[in-house]
Amino acid sequence: MNTAELMNEAASLPLEERARLVDSLLQTLNPVDDSVAAAWLATARRRLDDLDSGRVEAVPGDEVFEKVRRRLGQ
């Protein structure tokens, strides 16, 4: 199978499978550093706990992007 055939085959996969394939391929280009991955996981867990406990309040994405656009003058 050549590259074009492989890409066509991959494009026909369901979205979730394509995402898994992309992640797998990216990891071959940028191997995961276990200490960095552990730090990100700890941060994600802490942030989720902050949301679940009510210590912080989520901001809708539309509001965040609008604020960024205003700051960038767009």
Secondary structure, DSSP 8 states (H G I E B T S, - for coil): --HHHHHHHHHTS-HHHHHHHHHHHHHHHS---HHHHHHHHHHHHHHHHHHHHTSS----HHHHHHHHHHHHT-
